[in-house]
Amino acid sequence: MACQPLISGIMLSLGPNSFADSSYLYRMGAGEWRAELDAMQRFGIDWLGCWSGLETCVERRAAVPGGDLIGFLLREAEERNMRLSLSCGFCPGWWEEWNLPKALAFTGRSIERLRRRYGAFRSFDSWYLDYEIYLRWGEEAEQMAELYRGVTAYCHEADRRPVMVSPFFQPDTSGRCGVFRYGEPAEYYPFWRDLLAGSGIDILALQDNGGQHLGCFGDGERLPFIREVTRACRDAGVRYWGNVESGELPVASVDAFAERYGAGGDVNDRRIRPDWRAVPLPKLERKLELAARDAEKIMSWGYMEFFRPGGGAENRRNYQAYCSYRDSVRGVEVESASSELLAAGSV
């Protein structure tokens, strides 16, 4: 086993995204943020991947001292022995325009601004490449290779911090859940081997739910894709992390999704958001065990949405259930103080 089957990093969206509103993060003061970070550390988290429109957050006023949320988090992380990965930036309109010179220029400016402002922080651990894909074909594949190569070069020229990417896969063969071209698992190996080898990317963390995030997809659908991508990482000499996603849309089948939400619907639609739930703990345990076989580290998307104690009673129950599992893995007893805090909803 490459690492323990435990979550030690999370994705933290500091900007606008299609799934959730992150504006509450900017209304939280220093005390509230320190309580959040305390809860994260009790959970076992030592790494935060700051993504989703980060380039727009640099000048956004927050309620922390000095108003700079990213700087505040980096300072707090240094005192706590935590690390942050910062998004390189995402060029608006990329998926519609496929304008490579525009995207490279935009992302290069974002990287340089972040480097100037935060490059001296030891807790600034790595760059996150915020152009997430599964497969691309033809000219689009060539464009993505050029984009990844160019952005990674900007990062390495700036300060040699590692660059990481977190792609996904699409297990839906029916075309009834989103508008995607299906690719066989065997297609992922040559695509990602060549893309990684040619780009200089240092770390890949594969999202393990599949792009549709449907609860009906089990090991049989997901594992063939995971195996091909981990093999591509090995052969390209790239470090492999797991991204064990802890939120999903609970549906019995793709047909059930299409019947309820419409064929070709987008699971990230804000109207569908209230139906999402935390991955059931037995399933999450299994996903973590599978990731731990190959991963150097396991990060997760879904903590802030479904496990953050400040998110409500259901989140607190999810948090405590996971902490009990975590302690069983570590071979220690559940901390009563943590349980009491959770019951009071004070973290």
Secondary structure, DSSP 8 states (H G I E B T S, - for coil): --S-SS--EEEEE-S--SS---GGGGT--HHHHHHHHHHHHHHT--EEEEESSHHHHTT---SSTTS-HHHHHHHHHHHHT-EEEEE----TTHHHH--HHHHHHHHHHHHHHHHHHHTT-TTEEEEE-----S---HHHHHHHHHHHHHHHHHHHHHH---EEE-------SSS-SSS-----HHHHHHHHHHHHHHH---EEEEESS-TT-BTT--HHHHHHHHHHHHHHHHHHT-EEEEE---EEB--S-HHHHHHHH-TT--TT-TTTGGG-EE--HHHHHHHHHHHHTT-SSEEES-HHHHT-GGG-HHHHHHHHHHHHHHHHHHT----HHHHHHHHHT--
